[in-house]
């Protein structure tokens, strides 16, 4: 196992910084997930860890050893690619064995007869055969060792790619969106296998994905990135419950958090449209000011009849997804502040258990439960927190 330390790591392509001044500490045996949308710099950061991209500035340390100046072969890291990157002319056994052959590579391995004999000798040695077969058993590949990649399914090919990484027994496993080419059911199964692999192998994993469900279920900690900058670094539950800014709040959670324009009053109430509600204990003491109120869809309730403690709206869309229904509602008397692409203005989402009988066009009233609500600055750049003397601070 190994710890990883990134100190002010930057990668620039011309005038554009793909990764901008990132500092992270990853402990031995952690499962770190680099999460973010396409183009945020997460794969570039992973490739810098592997040595496939040069660092423009900053340092990368593996345990106490600086590695950003070393070639990939000297870093003791195994890389699992998105596209599997298997050798189609080799059997599964030879694909898994290949890193062990390359450890003993000599120039004359290129000679057809002599090189072929040397590679077979390594492959058939007791130590290598035992390691390959143990790895195959772990990944349920024993019956496929003599098959070629073209005869395997996507999930089986991904297991071969994992086996090729495992057999090296590296200090760090690096994975670049390894499940993105699989269908939804297979992704779920492979997700469980990788979690199990991490538990059994005990190594340090760095995993890149744009899928927040993968990040929340697999990672011990998540680094959520945007435009080359880490927006928040922490445990999945911490990021979900205490998002550092509005971007994090909207990115983590399915469906995403609703953001409503609000105003904190001097009397400790929060005004949302015509509705005035008392702030919960964790938010009491924040100074009077405009703000964004963040409320998860599961914290909203629907009613057909008007009350003093509800907002009015009209159903736009109802999505039935089995255990719950996701209902999109156009607000009539309050404004939303969703700044991400694709979010309809003044629409909120409500998650209701079971099968909803509502239909598009139905008028509804929405009640807000603020027990787990969060408040952000009006521009969404930081979370507002209550501190002694009613001070405002950016959440860590």
N, C-alpha and C positions, 0 to 999 in steps of 0.2 A: 504494500500500500504506500501511498505518497500524498503529501499535501501539495497544493498548488497556490502560488502567490503571483498575482498580476499587479504590477506597480506602474500606474500611469501609462498604460499601453495604448498606443495610437497607431492607426494605419491610414495613410493618406494615398489616394490615387489622384495625382495632380493636386489641384486646389481643394478637392473634395475629401473630407475625413470620413471614411467608412466606419471606423471605430475611433472614438474620441475620448482619450484620457480615462480609461477604465482601470479601476483598482478593485480587486476581489481577493479574498482569502478563502480557499476551499480546503477543508480538513481531510485527514486520512479517511478513506472509506465513504466519503459523501457521494451522493448522487445529485450533481448540479445540473439543472436544466437551464439552458440559454433560450429564452422565449421571446418571440416578437414577430411582427409581420414580415413579409418578404421585403428585402432591401434594408433591414434595420442594422445589419452588420454582424449578426450572430454567427453565420457560417464563416465569415472572414475571421472572426475572433477564434473560432475553433481551428481553422487552418493555420493561424499563427501559433497556436498551442502545439500543433503537430509539426510545425516547421515547413509547411507547404506555402506559406506566405511570410515574407520578411516583416519584421516589426519596424515601423517608421521611427518610433521613439518609445521609451519605457523598457521595462524588464519583465521576464517571465522566469519564475523559480520553481523547480521541482524539489520538494524538501528544502534543503539548504543550498542546492546547486542551481546556478543560473544556466538556463538552457536556450534562451532566445538566440544565442550566437552559435548553437550547435546544429549540425545537420539532422534531419528527421530520424535517421538510423541510430543516432546516439542519444535519443530522448527517452527511450523505453516506454513509448506510447503506441497503442494499437488503434487504427482508424477503421471504422465501419462506415462505408459510403452509402449514400442514398440509392445508388444504382447497383448495389451488390458488388460490382467489379470483380466477378468471378472469371476464371480462365475457361472458356467454353470447350477447349480441346482436352482439358484435364478432368479426371474423375473427381468426385467429391473428396475421396481420400487424398489425392494429390493436391487439390486446392487447399485443404486444411494443413497438409504437411509442408506446403511451399515455403512459409516463413522459416521453418526449421531448416529446410534445405539452404535457403539464402543466408542463414547465419554461418554456414560453413562454405560459402561460395568461394570458388577459386576461378581464375581466368580460364583455365582449361575446361571448365564445365560447359563452355560453348562448343567444344569439339564433339561432334555427333556421337561417336562410339564411346569414347572415354568419359565424356560428360554424362551421357545416359547411364552408364554403369555406376558412376559415382552417386548420381541422384537416387537410383534404385537402392544402392547400398545404404544410404542414409535413411530412406523411407522404410527399409526392412529391418533396420536396427531395432533391437528389443526396446530400448528406451523411447525411441520415437513412436514405434507402433503402439506401445502401451499408452503414451500420452494422447495420441490421436484417437485411439479407441475409447479412452476414458472421456475425452471431450465429446466424441460422437454419442456415447451413452447419455451424457448430461443433456444433450440437445435432441435426443431421439432421432439420431441420424444413422444408427448402426446398420440398418438394412439398406441404406442408400449409398454406402461408401464406394461402391463400384459403379455407380451411375454417373452420368454427365449432367451438368446444370440444365441443359435444354429439356431434360425429362422431368424436371422438378417444378413444383408450384412456386408461386411468389414467396409464400411463407417458408417453404423448405429452403429456397435459395438464400433467404435472409438468415436462416439458422446456420447455413454453411458459412456465410460471411461472418457471423458471430463466432463460429467455431475457429475460423482462421485467425480471428483476433485473440480468442481465448488461449489457443495453443501456444502462443508466444509468452503467456504468463506475464503480461506487462504490468507496470505500476499503475498506468492510467489507461482507461478505455475512452476513446473519443467516438461519438456517434452523430452523424450528420443526417438528420431526418430519415432514419432507417426504415420507418413504417409508412412513409408517405405514398409509396407505390402499391400498397395493399388495400383490399376492400375493407369496409367498416368492421365486419365480423372478425376477419383475420387480424386486423389491427388490434382489436381488443384482446385476442388470444396471445399475440406476440408481445403486447404490452405486459401481460402477466408473466410471460416467460422471461422478459428482460428484468423485471423486478425480482423474480426468483433467482435469476443468474447473478444479479448484484448481491443478493443476500448470501448465495452460496460461495461465490468467488471472493467477495469482500474487498474488491478493488475500488479505486476512485473512478467514478464515471462522470463524464461531461457530455451532455446530450442536447442536441439542437432540435428545436421543433417550433412550428407556428401554431400548434394545436394546444390550447390552454388546458384541455381535458387531460392530454398526455402529461403536461407539466404538473398539474395538480395531483394526479394519481401516482406519478413515478418519482418526482423529485423530493429530496430531503430539503433542498433550498432551490429557489428560483431567482434568476437574474432576468428581469423583464426589460427588454431593450426597445429603444425607439430612436431612429436617426443616429445610430452609433453611440448612444448614451444609455447607461443603465438608469432606468427610471426608479426601480426599487429592487432591493436584494434582501431576501428573507425566506422564511418557511412558507409553504403554500397557505396554511391557515392564516398566518399573519398578513400576507399580502391580500387575501380575500377579505378579511375582517377590517383591516386598517390600511387601505390603499393610500399611497403617498400623494397621489394627485388624481385628477379626474380621468386622465388617460388610463392609468392603472385600473381605476374603478370600472371603467367601461370595457377594458380588455379581459379582465378576469371575471368569470361568472357567466353562466348560460341559463337564461338570457341575460344580457348585460344590465348593470345597474342603471336605474333611471336617475337623471339629473334634472332638478327643477329649480328655476330661478326663485330665490327666497330673500327674505330680509330678517335679520336678527334684531328684535326690538329690545329696548333698555330694560323692559320688565321680564326678560328671560323667555319670551315667546318667539316663535319663528313664524313669519307670515309667508304663506304660499298662496298666491292669488287672493281670494276672499277668506281663506282659511287661516286661523291663528291657532297654533298648537304649542303646548309647553315643551321646552327642550328636555331631553332625557338627562339623567344625572351625568353621564360621561361627557355631555356637551355643555352643561351649565357653566356659566362664567365667561363664555366667549363674548367679546365686546360687541355692541350694537354696530351692525354694518351689513351691506349687501353680501350675499353668499350664494353658493350652489348647494342644494340639499340633495344628498345621494341616498336613495332608497332602493333596496333590492326588490325585484318583482314579487318575491314570495312574501314580502312585508306589506303588500297592498291587498285590500279586500274590496269586493264588489257588492253593491246593493242596488236594487231597482228603485228604491224610494229615497227622496232627499232627506238629509239630516244636516244639522249645523256643522258636523265634523267631517264633511265629505266634499270632494270636488266633483264637478259634473263633466260628462264626456259622452262620446258615442263610439261604439265598437266598430273597428275598421277591419279586423281580421281575427279569426280564431283558428289556432293550430292545435290539433289533437295529437299528442305524442305518446299516448299510452297511459302512464301513471298520472299525467297532469295535462292541462290545457294551457297554452300560451296565448293570451288575449292582448291584441294591440288596440289601444284606445286613443282617440283624438280628444285632447282636453279642450273644454270650452272656456274655462275661467282661470287657467294658469298656463305658464310658459315653460317649455323645457329648454335645456341648454346643452343638448348633445352636439358635440363638435366633430365627431367622427364621420367618415364618409358613409353614405347610405342611410343615415338615421333621418326619418321623416320629422319635420318640425312639429313640435307640440304633441307628439305621440309618445305614450308610455306603454310599457309592457307589464302585464300582470300574470303571475303563475298561479293557477288554481288547481287543487287536487282533483283528479278524476276527469270525467267527460263533461265539458261545459255545454249547457243548452243554449248559450247565447249565440246570436247570429249577427253578421255585419249589418250595421244600421241601428241596432238596439241602443237606446239611451241607458246609461248606467251612472251610478255614483261610486266614487272611489274613496275609501278610507285609508289613512296612512298610519302605520305602526312605526314609531320613531325609535324604538328601543335599540336597534342596531344601525340606525342611520349615521351618516357621516356628513360633515360640512367641509366645503372647499372654498378657496378664494374665488371671487367672481370670474376670473379668467381660467380657473381650474388648475392653476400651476402648483398649488400646494394644499394640503389638508389643514384645516383649522383645528387646533386642540385647545382644550381648557387647561390653564395652568394657574398657579397661585397668582394673585393680584390681577386676575383676568387677562394675563398676557397671551399673545398669539405667537404660535411657533409652527414651524414646519415639522410634520411628523417624520420620524426617522424612517 
